[in-house]
Amino acid sequence: MTEVSEILMSVLSTIRVPRPGDRVHKDECAFSFSSPESEGGLYVCMNSFLGFGSKYVERHYAKTGQRAYLHITRTLKTQKEDENNSGSGDPPKKKPTRLAIGIEGGFDVEQEQYEEEVKVVLFPDQQEVTSEDLASMPDVVRERVSLSMAGLQAADSVSHTLQVQQWDGEVRQESKHAADLKQLDNGVKIPPSGWKCEVCDLQENLWMNLTDGKIFCGRRYFDGSGGNNHALLYYQQSGYPLAVKLGTITPDGADVYSYDEDDMVLDPKLPEHLSHFGIDMMTMEKTERTMTELEIAVNQRVGEWEVIQESGTTLRPLWGPGLTGMKNLGNSCYLNSVMQVLFTIPDFQTKYVSNIEKIFNEAPSDPTQDFKTQVAKLGYGLLSGEYCKPAPDPGDDPSTSTEPRGDQVGIAPRMFKALVGRGHPEFSTNRQQDAQEFLLHFINMVERNCRSGMNPSEAFRFLVEEKIVCQQSQKAKYTQRVDYMVQLPVPMDQATNMEELQEAERCREEAESSGAPPPAAPRAQIPFAVCLAALSEPETLTDFWSSAVQAKTTATKITRFASFPDHLVIQIKKFTFGLDWVPKKLDVSIDVPDTLDLSSLRAMGQQPGEELLPEVAPPPLMTPDVEVKAPVLDDSTVSQLCEMGFPLEACRKAVYYTGNTGIDAAMNWVMGHMEDPDFSAPLVYPGSSSAPGTTPTESLPEEHLATIISMGFSRDHATRALRATNNVLERAVDWIFSHLDDLESMDVSEGGRSEGGSEASREPPPGPRVRDGPGKYELFAFISHMGTSTMCGHYVCHIKKDQQWVIFNDQKVCASEKPPKDLGYLYFYRRVVE
């Protein structure tokens, strides 16, 4: 046998053949963003199936002793057309015809065409073994190694499986109205063409009601195009639920919408329902784009330069450290924007990038599942400049390229997204998400993983002091809670262009009543000072139980900063609910300042001569000798609130505290209590010591308490977690990690300070560690959202680097010419050091 054969024979027991369920990382290095397309290719361990770039493979060999790696290199095929424009011989890429990913007719997961080369490399001498070399080796060696190579090549990579999952957006359910749909014998016959809306004469985006054959235009899109909502208005008047989109009818089917079910549906009796109005499906041809085609067109446009705010100017691409773009993995722009901003903050740079070698050296056997490793990898990828290179155009000849394209190679944060989203009902999906919710989710993960040592989330952490004054006794109560973000309300009634807005609304109503297209609506101009005043002005509490007068009375609540963080995040609360409880986005322009002084909002604690409310609990609503029975809650109201996305326990509390008086009252309670620390905590009925289904402290399993305490939590926290989860240990651990902020807030409220004092003599507040200093700030970044809802649209961020505003739009990184600071959603300020 040759030397290579002998080495393979000696390590044969460590070479595995992938089985179903094995995680194969053959697209991305565990420690960097190297891939088979990168210089040096990717080395896949033939035992653990972890992938490593050329910079890290020897580290893995030295740590594990694993010698056999499958080396994968991919080269992008050049696509040159011949003189007759007949193409390169490869079949042309098909345009997507289904709103789907990874299935026939959907979006192609791997759009580029690569030539792939694989071989086995043996360390430490990096001896290479090709498939041809295996032919002359002993059967046992040839069979095992060949099977492993073939298995690795055939296996789906983890990034493909987790990040670009097969998804079909066209799967529609049969309408509950289809089988027994009533159709009026009104003699209406629909011609095969020449349709128009019966109200506004619109000749496109038309829907025919399948009950009476009336034709109306469809919904208006967020950009003003589409229809005038007349089909929807007609359903609201008539109650006739099903409509078919004219122009989409073919022998294969058509678009059918159920207004009652609020979704696209299947109508198995569609030929029968159409023939009632003289429409023969077999002779119809499609003339309108289906709703799926319209959605596909939108999905193909997402991320294009035209959709962002600076599309009217030619922007100069930027390159270098700290200017690396991030690939959009499919609605991941919210994640891209948040992480770009976070890694401009020194705390995150120091924690994860400055210590990257130590983090990598201490990484567990599977670094793809280690939070610190993957955050450090992402931070280094963004800051190092190694991946800040122009993206190649498959149709261009690199030798003739004169200047770099706007797109970068950038980094694709697949491992990071899969890890931080694992187990989360929203962030584990490919749907668009709220950037604010993701920021708080990520901060929560940082808190979990930094229980000892430096914690970069302290840069955002601050204390809020709430002072409640009983109006009858004039005595006060002080509480404190931890927060990471300031949420500013938007007082629409204080717009500076109110007359213009009122006139536009009047014109809109006139146009709607006459069936004419509505005029373009102006944007509300809201002063930032008004938003700040709305946050800081006293709030009246009409149902406050005063321990001083032993009765319910009126009180005022004043909210102030008990500490100022190093970095302040401000969210503009643009997303709200309409009168029909449908989520909507406020179209506002706010003159957000470059510098901010919040010193006047500093909390001063108890004032000289001010009396505190006695620490007396409210009396129970029932006498102690009467058994407390849980009241009957209106399940339908609870269900309606849950369907809107609110937590179950919050919905139960809303129905309970509004006395089963209906959805409107319960919804008002929810909107008024969403920021309460115990918003999602279990409902505790007055007069009971714990929530339904929980057990008293003395019956808690001591071994469960000991297990949770051993993880670094206090006995009180362990007790609360077990109570909230009916003594189920696994659920209790999940609960305590997902309620860290609430627990810390409770700790601070119970032990909060009330002593006043000067800034110089002020001691650090008790409870969670917070930084404090002057309340003067300067704007250094903001995240903007485009679209009608946080669940759709697109995010970009602007970051100030070396006194130059830079726009990060996924893979495009350019010098900003006119940063739209008045249209942002999340604003990031840093303390001005004098």
C-alpha positions in Angstrom: 0.0 0.0 0.0 1.1 3.6 -0.6 1.7 6.0 2.2 -1.7 7.7 1.6 -3.5 4.4 1.6 -1.9 3.6 4.9 -3.0 6.9 6.4 -6.5 6.4 5.2 -6.6 2.9 6.6 -5.4 4.2 10.0 -8.1 6.9 10.1 -10.9 4.9 8.5 -12.8 4.5 11.7 -13.1 8.3 12.0 -14.6 8.7 8.5 -18.3 8.7 8.7 -21.1 8.5 6.1 -23.8 11.1 6.6 -27.1 9.8 7.7 -30.5 11.4 7.7 -30.7 14.0 10.4 -26.9 14.7 10.4 -26.0 18.4 10.3 -23.7 19.0 7.3 -22.0 22.4 7.1 -20.6 22.4 3.6 -21.5 26.0 2.6 -19.9 28.1 5.4 -17.0 28.0 7.8 -17.9 27.7 11.5 -15.5 30.6 12.4 -15.6 32.8 9.3 -17.7 33.5 6.2 -15.4 31.4 4.0 -17.3 29.2 1.6 -16.5 26.8 -1.3 -16.5 29.9 -3.5 -13.9 31.7 -1.4 -10.2 31.6 -2.1 -8.9 28.3 -0.7 -12.3 26.7 -0.7 -13.9 24.9 2.3 -12.7 21.9 4.3 -15.5 19.7 5.7 -14.5 17.4 8.5 -15.4 13.9 7.5 -16.3 13.0 11.1 -18.2 15.9 12.5 -19.3 17.4 9.2 -18.3 20.9 10.3 -16.9 23.2 7.6 -13.7 25.3 8.0 -11.9 27.8 5.8 -8.3 27.5 5.0 -7.5 29.9 7.9 -9.2 27.6 10.5 -8.9 24.0 9.4 -5.5 23.5 10.9 -6.8 24.9 14.2 -9.5 22.2 14.1 -7.0 19.5 13.3 -4.7 20.5 16.1 -7.6 20.6 18.6 -9.3 17.3 17.6 -6.7 15.2 15.8 -9.2 14.7 13.0 -7.1 14.2 9.8 -9.5 13.6 6.9 -11.4 16.6 5.3 -13.4 16.9 2.2 -12.1 19.9 0.3 -14.8 21.6 -1.8 -14.0 24.4 -4.2 -16.6 26.1 -6.5 -15.9 28.3 -9.5 -18.6 30.5 -11.0 -19.3 29.6 -14.6 -18.9 32.4 -17.1 -22.0 33.1 -19.2 -21.0 34.6 -22.5 -23.3 34.8 -25.4 -22.2 33.9 -29.0 -22.6 36.1 -32.0 -26.0 34.7 -32.7 -27.1 35.5 -29.1 -27.9 31.9 -28.6 -26.4 31.7 -25.2 -23.8 29.5 -23.6 -25.5 26.2 -24.1 -26.9 26.1 -20.6 -30.7 26.3 -20.3 -31.9 29.9 -19.5 -32.9 30.6 -15.9 -36.7 30.3 -15.5 -38.6 33.2 -14.1 -40.5 32.2 -10.9 -44.1 31.4 -11.5 -45.0 30.3 -7.9 -44.7 32.2 -4.7 -42.5 29.5 -3.3 -38.9 28.8 -2.3 -37.0 25.6 -3.2 -39.7 23.9 -5.2 -40.5 23.6 -8.9 -41.7 27.0 -10.3 -40.6 28.9 -7.2 -37.6 31.1 -6.5 -34.4 29.3 -7.3 -32.3 28.8 -4.1 -29.0 28.5 -6.0 -29.4 30.8 -8.9 -25.7 30.9 -9.8 -24.2 28.1 -11.8 -20.9 26.7 -10.3 -18.4 24.1 -11.3 -17.5 22.1 -8.2 -14.3 20.2 -7.5 -14.0 17.8 -4.5 -11.1 15.8 -3.0 -10.0 14.4 0.3 -7.2 16.3 2.1 -5.2 14.6 4.9 -3.6 16.7 7.6 -1.1 17.7 8.8 0.8 17.3 5.5 -2.3 18.2 3.3 -1.9 15.1 1.1 -4.7 15.1 -1.6 -6.8 12.1 -2.6 -9.1 12.3 -5.6 -11.8 9.9 -6.7 -9.5 8.6 -9.3 -6.8 7.9 -6.7 -9.3 5.8 -4.7 -9.7 3.4 -7.5 -6.3 1.9 -6.9 -6.7 1.6 -3.1 -7.9 -1.4 -1.1 -11.6 -2.1 -1.3 -12.4 -1.3 2.3 -10.7 2.1 2.0 -12.3 2.8 -1.4 -15.8 1.9 -0.3 -15.8 3.8 3.0 -14.2 7.0 1.6 -16.3 7.0 -1.6 -19.5 6.6 0.4 -18.5 9.4 2.7 -17.6 11.7 -0.2 -20.8 10.9 -2.1 -22.9 11.3 1.0 -21.4 14.7 1.8 -22.0 15.9 -1.8 -25.6 14.7 -1.8 -26.5 15.9 1.7 -28.4 19.2 2.1 -26.3 21.7 3.9 -27.6 23.1 7.2 -27.8 26.6 5.7 -30.0 25.3 2.9 -32.2 23.3 5.2 -32.6 25.9 8.0 -32.4 29.2 6.2 -33.9 28.6 2.8 -36.5 26.1 3.7 -38.9 24.8 1.1 -41.9 27.0 1.4 -45.0 27.3 -0.8 -47.0 30.5 -0.4 -49.7 29.3 -2.8 -51.1 26.5 -0.7 -54.7 27.7 -0.3 -57.5 26.2 1.8 -61.0 25.4 0.5 -63.4 28.1 1.4 -66.1 27.2 3.9 -68.6 29.1 1.7 -67.8 27.3 -1.6 -69.9 24.2 -1.2 -73.2 25.9 -0.3 -72.7 29.3 -2.0 -76.0 31.0 -2.8 -76.2 32.6 -6.2 -78.9 35.0 -7.1 -81.1 34.2 -10.2 -80.9 37.9 -11.4 -80.3 37.2 -15.0 -76.8 38.7 -15.0 -74.5 37.4 -17.8 -70.9 38.5 -17.8 -69.2 39.2 -21.2 -65.8 37.7 -21.9 -64.1 41.1 -21.9 -64.8 44.9 -21.6 -65.3 44.9 -17.8 -65.2 47.9 -15.6 -66.0 48.8 -11.9 -69.7 49.6 -11.4 -68.7 52.5 -9.1 -65.5 54.2 -10.5 -65.3 52.8 -14.1 -61.8 51.3 -13.3 -60.9 48.7 -16.0 -58.2 46.8 -14.2 -57.8 44.9 -10.9 -61.5 43.9 -11.1 -63.3 41.4 -9.0 -66.7 39.8 -9.7 -68.8 38.8 -6.7 -69.9 35.1 -7.1 -73.2 35.7 -5.4 -74.8 38.3 -7.7 -72.2 38.9 -10.5 -71.5 42.6 -9.6 -68.1 43.8 -10.6 -66.0 46.1 -8.5 -62.4 47.2 -8.2 -60.0 45.7 -5.7 -58.0 47.1 -2.8 -55.8 50.1 -2.9 -52.1 49.3 -2.5 -49.9 51.2 0.0 -48.3 53.3 -2.8 -51.7 54.5 -4.0 -51.9 52.2 -7.0 -54.4 49.3 -7.4 -58.1 49.8 -7.0 -60.4 52.0 -4.9 -61.6 49.3 -2.4 -65.1 49.1 -3.9 -65.2 45.3 -3.9 -64.4 45.3 -0.2 -66.9 48.0 0.5 -69.6 46.1 -1.4 -68.9 43.0 0.7 -69.3 45.1 3.9 -72.7 46.2 2.6 -74.0 42.9 1.2 -72.2 40.2 3.1 -71.6 38.2 -0.1 -68.3 36.5 0.7 -66.6 35.2 -2.5 -65.2 37.1 -5.4 -63.2 36.0 -8.4 -60.5 38.2 -10.1 -61.5 38.8 -13.7 -58.6 38.4 -16.1 -57.1 35.5 -14.1 -59.7 32.9 -15.2 -58.2 30.0 -17.3 -59.1 26.4 -17.7 -56.8 25.7 -14.8 -58.6 27.9 -12.3 -58.6 31.5 -11.1 -57.9 33.8 -8.1 -60.8 33.5 -5.6 -60.9 35.7 -2.5 -63.0 35.2 0.6 -63.7 38.5 2.4 -65.1 36.7 5.3 -62.1 34.4 5.7 -59.7 37.3 4.6 -57.6 35.1 2.4 -57.1 33.7 -1.0 -59.1 30.4 -1.2 -60.0 27.4 -3.3 -63.4 27.1 -4.8 -63.9 23.5 -6.0 -67.2 24.5 -7.6 -65.7 27.4 -9.5 -66.7 26.2 -13.0 -70.3 25.8 -11.8 -70.3 29.2 -10.1 -68.9 30.9 -13.2 -71.3 29.2 -15.6 -74.2 30.7 -13.5 -73.1 34.1 -15.0 -72.4 32.7 -18.5 -68.6 32.3 -18.1 -67.1 29.2 -19.6 -63.7 28.6 -17.9 -62.5 26.4 -20.8 -62.6 29.4 -23.3 -61.1 32.0 -21.0 -57.6 33.4 -21.4 -55.6 35.1 -18.7 -55.2 38.9 -19.2 -54.4 40.0 -15.6 -51.5 39.1 -13.4 -52.7 36.8 -10.6 -52.2 37.9 -6.9 -49.3 35.4 -6.7 -47.6 37.0 -9.7 -48.1 40.4 -8.2 -46.5 39.1 -4.9 -43.7 37.5 -6.8 -43.0 40.8 -8.6 -42.8 42.6 -5.2 -40.5 39.9 -3.8 -38.2 40.3 -6.8 -38.0 44.0 -6.3 -37.3 43.9 -2.5 -33.8 45.1 -1.9 -33.5 47.1 -5.2 -32.0 50.5 -5.0 -35.2 52.2 -6.2 -37.2 51.4 -3.0 -35.1 53.2 -0.5 -35.4 56.8 0.3 -32.4 58.1 -1.6 -33.3 56.6 -4.9 -33.3 60.0 -6.6 -29.6 60.5 -6.2 -26.5 58.6 -7.5 -24.8 57.2 -4.4 -21.1 56.5 -4.2 -20.2 52.9 -3.1 -17.9 52.7 -0.1 -15.4 50.0 0.7 -13.2 49.2 3.7 -13.3 48.1 7.3 -16.6 48.7 9.0 -18.3 49.1 5.6 -19.2 45.5 4.8 -22.7 44.8 3.4 -24.9 41.8 4.5 -26.8 39.6 2.1 -30.6 39.5 2.4 -31.5 35.9 3.2 -35.2 36.5 2.4 -36.8 39.2 4.6 -33.7 39.4 6.8 -33.2 43.2 6.3 -34.4 43.8 9.9 -31.6 41.7 11.3 -29.0 43.2 8.9 -29.9 46.8 9.9 -29.9 46.0 13.7 -26.5 44.2 13.6 -24.8 46.9 11.5 -25.7 49.5 14.1 -24.8 47.3 17.1 -21.3 46.7 15.9 -20.6 50.4 15.6 -20.9 50.5 19.4 -17.6 50.1 21.3 -19.0 47.7 23.9 -20.0 45.1 21.3 -16.7 45.5 19.4 -14.7 45.0 22.6 -16.7 42.1 23.9 -16.8 40.1 20.6 -14.2 41.3 18.1 -11.3 42.4 20.3 -11.5 39.0 22.1 -12.2 36.9 19.0 -9.1 34.7 19.4 -9.9 33.9 23.0 -13.6 33.2 22.1 -12.6 30.9 19.2 -10.0 29.0 21.3 -12.6 28.4 24.0 -15.4 27.4 21.6 -17.1 24.1 22.2 -16.8 21.1 19.9 -19.7 22.4 17.7 -19.0 26.2 17.4 -22.0 26.6 15.1 -24.2 26.3 18.1 -22.2 28.7 20.4 -23.6 32.2 20.8 -20.4 34.0 21.6 -18.6 32.3 18.6 -21.2 33.2 16.1 -21.6 36.8 17.3 -17.8 37.2 17.3 -17.7 35.8 13.8 -20.4 38.2 12.6 -18.7 41.2 14.2 -15.3 40.4 12.7 -17.0 39.9 9.3 -18.5 43.3 9.5 -15.5 45.2 10.9 -12.5 43.6 9.3 -13.1 44.6 5.7 -12.1 41.1 4.5 -15.5 40.6 2.8 -15.9 44.2 1.6 -15.3 43.4 -2.1 -17.3 44.2 -5.2 -19.7 41.4 -6.1 -18.9 39.7 -9.5 -21.4 39.9 -12.2 -21.8 36.5 -13.8 -22.3 38.2 -17.2 -19.2 40.4 -17.0 -15.7 39.6 -17.9 -13.5 40.7 -14.9 -10.7 41.7 -17.3 -12.8 44.3 -18.9 -14.5 45.8 -15.8 -13.5 49.4 -15.3 -15.1 50.2 -12.0 -16.6 48.3 -9.0 -20.4 47.6 -8.9 -22.5 49.0 -6.1 -23.2 45.5 -4.6 -20.6 43.8 -2.4 -19.8 40.2 -1.9 -20.7 40.9 1.7 -21.5 38.3 4.3 -24.5 36.0 4.5 -25.3 35.6 8.3 -27.0 32.2 7.9 -25.5 30.5 10.9 -26.1 33.5 13.1 -29.7 33.9 12.0 -30.4 30.2 12.5 -28.9 30.3 16.0 -30.5 33.5 17.4 -33.9 32.5 15.9 -33.8 28.9 17.1 -37.0 28.1 19.0 -38.5 31.5 18.4 -41.9 31.5 16.7 -41.1 34.5 14.5 -37.4 34.9 14.2 -36.9 31.3 13.2 -39.0 31.9 10.1 -38.3 33.6 6.7 -41.1 36.2 7.4 -40.4 39.9 7.8 -40.1 41.0 11.4 -40.1 44.1 13.6 -36.6 45.5 13.9 -37.4 46.8 17.4 -38.6 43.4 18.6 -35.5 41.8 17.2 -33.2 44.3 18.9 -34.8 43.5 22.3 -34.7 39.8 21.5 -31.0 40.0 20.8 -30.3 42.1 23.9 -32.1 39.4 25.9 -29.8 36.7 24.4 -26.7 38.8 25.2 -28.0 39.1 28.8 -28.4 35.4 29.1 -24.9 34.7 27.8 -23.1 37.4 29.8 -24.1 36.6 33.3 -20.5 36.9 34.3 -17.9 39.1 32.7 -18.4 42.1 30.5 -22.0 42.7 29.3 -22.2 45.0 26.3 -26.0 45.4 26.7 -25.2 47.6 29.7 -24.6 50.3 27.1 -28.4 50.5 26.6 -29.6 49.7 30.1 -31.1 52.4 32.3 -33.5 52.9 35.2 -36.9 54.5 34.9 -38.4 56.1 38.0 -42.2 56.3 38.2 -43.7 58.6 40.8 -47.3 58.3 41.7 -49.0 61.0 43.7 -52.3 60.4 45.4 -54.4 63.5 44.7 -56.5 63.1 47.8 -53.6 62.7 50.3 -50.8 64.3 48.2 -48.6 61.4 49.3 -46.3 59.8 46.8 -45.0 56.3 45.9 -41.7 55.7 44.0 -40.9 52.6 41.9 -38.1 51.9 39.5 -37.8 49.5 36.6 -35.1 48.6 34.1 -35.5 49.5 30.4 -33.4 49.5 27.2 -35.4 51.7 25.0 -37.5 54.9 25.0 -40.7 54.6 23.2 -42.0 58.0 22.0 -45.7 58.4 21.2 -46.8 60.3 18.1 -49.5 63.0 18.9 -51.1 63.2 15.5 -53.4 65.9 16.8 -50.5 68.3 17.2 -49.2 68.2 13.6 -48.0 71.5 12.4 -49.8 71.1 9.0 -53.2 70.2 10.6 -55.2 72.3 8.2 -53.6 70.6 5.2 -54.3 67.2 6.6 -57.9 68.1 7.4 -58.4 69.4 3.8 -56.9 66.3 2.4 -59.2 64.1 4.5 -62.2 66.1 3.3 -61.1 65.6 -0.3 -60.6 61.9 0.3 -64.1 61.5 1.7 -65.6 63.4 -1.3 -63.7 61.3 -3.8 -64.8 58.1 -2.0 -68.4 59.1 -2.1 -68.3 60.0 -5.7 -66.2 57.0 -6.8 -63.3 59.2 -8.0 -59.7 58.2 -7.4 -58.5 59.8 -4.0 -55.9 62.5 -4.1 -52.4 61.9 -2.7 -52.4 62.3 1.1 -49.8 64.8 2.6 -47.4 63.6 5.3 -48.1 64.8 8.9 -45.4 67.1 10.2 -44.8 66.4 14.0 -42.3 68.3 16.1 -40.0 66.1 18.0 -40.5 68.3 21.1 -44.2 67.4 21.1 -43.4 63.7 21.1 -40.9 64.1 24.0 -43.5 66.2 25.9 -46.1 63.5 25.4 -43.7 61.0 27.0 -42.9 63.2 30.0 -46.2 64.8 30.8 -48.1 63.6 33.9 -50.6 60.7 33.4 -53.9 60.6 35.2 -54.8 57.4 37.0 -58.5 57.3 37.7 -58.7 53.9 39.5 -55.7 54.1 41.9 -56.0 52.4 45.2 -54.4 54.7 47.8 -53.0 53.1 50.9 -53.2 56.5 52.6 -57.0 56.9 52.3 -57.7 53.1 52.0 -59.8 53.6 49.0 -59.7 54.1 45.2 -59.0 57.6 44.1 -57.4 59.7 41.4 -53.6 59.9 41.1 -51.0 61.3 38.7 -48.0 59.3 37.4 -44.8 61.0 36.4 -42.1 59.1 34.5 -38.5 60.2 34.6 -34.9 58.8 34.0 -33.3 57.5 37.2 -30.1 57.0 35.1 -28.9 57.9 31.7 -27.3 55.1 29.6 -24.2 55.5 27.5 -26.3 54.8 24.3 -29.9 55.7 24.1 -32.3 54.0 21.7 -35.5 55.9 20.8 -38.4 54.1 19.0 -41.0 56.3 17.2 -44.3 54.5 17.8 -45.5 54.7 14.2 -47.3 51.5 14.3 -50.8 51.6 15.9 -54.3 50.3 15.4 -57.2 51.9 13.5 -60.7 52.2 14.8 -61.3 48.7 13.4 -58.3 47.3 15.3 -56.4 46.7 12.0 -52.7 47.5 12.4 -51.6 50.5 10.5 -48.5 52.7 10.1 -48.6 56.5 10.7 -47.2 58.4 7.8 -45.3 61.1 9.7 -42.2 63.3 9.4 -40.6 64.1 12.7 -37.7 66.7 13.0 -35.5 64.4 15.1 -32.5 66.5 16.3 -28.8 65.7 15.8 -28.2 66.5 19.5 -30.4 65.9 22.5 -30.4 67.2 26.1 -32.6 65.2 28.4 -31.1 66.6 31.6 -34.5 68.2 32.6 -36.0 64.7 32.7 -33.7 63.5 35.4 -35.6 61.9 38.3 -34.9 63.5 41.7 -36.4 61.0 44.1 -38.2 61.9 47.2 -38.3 65.6 47.8 -37.8 67.4 51.2 -41.0 67.4 53.1 -42.7 64.9 50.8 -44.6 62.1 52.5 -44.6 58.6 51.1 -47.7 56.4 50.8 -47.8 53.7 53.5 -46.6 50.2 52.4 -50.0 48.6 52.9 -51.4 46.1 50.4 -54.9 46.6 49.0 -57.6 44.6 50.8 -58.8 41.4 49.1 -62.1 41.6 47.3 -63.3 38.5 49.2 -62.9 37.6 52.9 -60.1 35.1 53.6 -62.5 32.4 54.8 -64.3 32.4 51.4 -62.9 30.2 48.7 -61.6 32.1 45.8 -63.1 30.8 42.6 -61.8 31.8 39.2 -64.5 33.8 37.3 -65.8 32.6 34.0 -64.0 34.6 31.2 -65.5 35.2 27.8 -63.5 32.7 25.7 -64.5 34.3 22.4 -63.1 37.7 23.4 -59.9 36.0 24.7 -59.6 34.1 21.4 -60.1 37.3 19.3 -57.3 39.1 21.2 -55.0 36.0 20.9 -55.6 36.0 17.1 -54.3 39.6 17.0 -51.0 38.3 18.4 -51.2 39.2 22.0 -50.0 36.8 24.8 -52.7 34.5 26.2 -52.3 35.6 29.8 -52.4 39.3 28.8 -55.7 38.6 26.9 -57.2 36.8 29.9 -56.3 39.8 32.1 -57.8 42.2 29.7 -61.1 40.3 29.6 -61.1 39.9 33.5 -60.3 43.5 34.3 -62.9 44.8 31.9 -65.6 42.6 33.3 -66.4 40.6 30.2 -67.8 43.7 28.6 -66.6 42.9 25.0 -63.7 43.2 22.6 -63.5 47.0 22.5 -63.1 47.4 26.2 -60.6 44.5 26.4 -58.6 45.9 23.5 -58.4 49.3 25.2 -57.1 47.6 28.3 -54.4 45.8 26.2 -53.3 49.0 24.5 -53.0 50.8 27.8 -51.0 48.1 29.5 -48.7 46.7 26.8 -45.7 48.3 28.5 -46.4 46.9 32.0 -43.6 44.7 33.2 -46.1 41.9 34.1 -48.1 42.3 30.9 -47.5 38.6 30.0 -47.4 37.2 33.5 -50.1 34.8 34.6 -53.4 36.3 35.8 -53.7 36.3 39.6 -57.2 36.7 40.9 -57.7 39.1 43.8 -57.7 37.3 47.1 -55.6 34.4 45.8 -51.9 34.0 46.6 -50.9 32.6 43.2 -52.1 32.2 39.7 -54.5 29.4 38.8 -52.7 26.1 38.3 -49.8 27.1 40.4 -48.7 25.7 43.8 -47.8 27.3 47.0 -44.1 27.8 47.9 -43.9 25.0 50.4 -44.9 22.4 47.8 -42.3 23.4 45.2 -39.9 20.5 44.5 -36.7 21.3 46.3 -34.6 19.5 43.6 -36.1 21.7 40.9 -35.3 24.8 43.0 -31.7 23.6 43.5 -31.3 22.9 39.8 -32.4 26.5 38.8 -30.4 28.1 41.6 -27.3 26.2 40.5 -27.6 28.0 37.1 -26.9 31.3 38.9 -30.5 32.5 39.7 -31.8 33.5 43.1 -34.2 31.3 45.1 -36.9 33.9 44.6 -36.5 33.9 40.8 -36.5 30.1 40.8 -39.7 30.1 42.9 -41.5 32.5 40.5 -40.5 30.4 37.5 -41.8 27.1 38.9 -45.0 28.8 40.1 -45.6 30.2 36.6 -45.1 26.8 34.9 -46.8 24.4 37.3 -43.5 22.9 38.6 -42.3 21.7 35.2 -38.5 22.1 35.3 -37.9 22.5 31.6 -40.7 25.0 31.2 -39.5 26.9 34.3 -36.0 27.3 32.8 -37.4 28.6 29.5 -39.7 30.9 31.5 -36.9 32.4 33.6 -34.7 33.1 30.5 -37.6 34.8 28.7 -38.6 36.9 31.7 -35.1 38.2 32.7 -36.2 41.8 32.2 -39.4 41.4 34.2 -37.5 39.7 37.1 -34.9 42.5 37.2 -37.6 45.1 37.1 -39.3 43.4 40.0 -36.1 43.4 42.0 -35.5 47.0 41.3 -39.1 48.0 42.2 -38.9 46.1 45.5 -35.6 47.6 46.4 -35.7 50.9 44.6 -34.1 54.0 46.1 -36.1 57.0 47.1 -33.4 59.3 48.5 -32.7 62.5 46.6 -29.3 64.1 46.2 -26.9 65.8 43.9 -25.4 64.3 40.8 -22.0 64.2 42.4 -23.1 62.4 45.6 -25.6 60.1 43.8 -24.7 56.4 44.5 -25.2 53.7 41.9 -28.8 52.5 41.9 -29.4 49.1 43.5 -30.5 46.1 41.4 -29.1 45.6 37.9 -25.9 47.3 37.1 -26.5 50.5 35.2 -24.2 53.2 33.9 -25.0 56.8 34.6 -23.8 60.2 33.4 -25.0 63.4 31.7 -28.2 63.3 29.7 -26.7 64.9 26.6 -26.5 62.9 23.4 -25.7 63.0 19.7 -27.4 61.0 16.9 -25.1 58.4 15.3 -27.5 55.9 13.6 -31.1 55.3 12.7 -33.1 52.5 11.2 -35.8 53.2 8.7 -38.8 51.1 7.6 -40.7 51.3 4.3 -44.0 49.6 3.9 -47.4 49.5 5.6 -46.6 47.2 8.5 -43.6 45.9 10.4 -44.5 42.5 9.0 -43.8 43.6 5.5 -41.7 46.1 3.6 -38.0 46.8 3.9 -35.5 48.1 6.4 -32.3 50.1 5.8 -30.0 51.8 8.3 -27.9 55.0 8.2 -24.8 55.2 10.4 -22.5 58.2 10.9 -18.9 57.2 10.4 -16.1 59.8 10.5 -18.6 62.6 10.2 -20.0 61.1 7.0 -23.5 59.5 6.9 -23.4 56.0 5.3 -26.4 54.1 4.1 -26.5 50.3 4.6 -29.1 48.6 2.4 -28.2 44.9 2.7 -25.3 44.4 0.3 -25.2 48.0 -0.8 -23.1 50.4 1.3 -22.8 53.9 0.0 -22.1 57.5 1.1 -25.5 59.0 2.0 -26.3 62.3 0.2 -29.5 63.1 2.0 -30.1 61.0 5.1 -33.9 60.9 5.8 -33.6 61.5 9.5 -37.2 62.7 9.7 -38.6 59.3 8.5 -36.7 56.9 10.9 -38.2 54.2 13.1 -35.4 53.5 15.6 -32.9 56.2 16.5 -29.5 55.6 18.3 -27.8 58.3 20.3 -24.5 58.2 22.2 -23.5 60.3 25.2 -21.7 63.5 24.5 -18.6 63.5 26.8 -17.7 67.0 27.9 
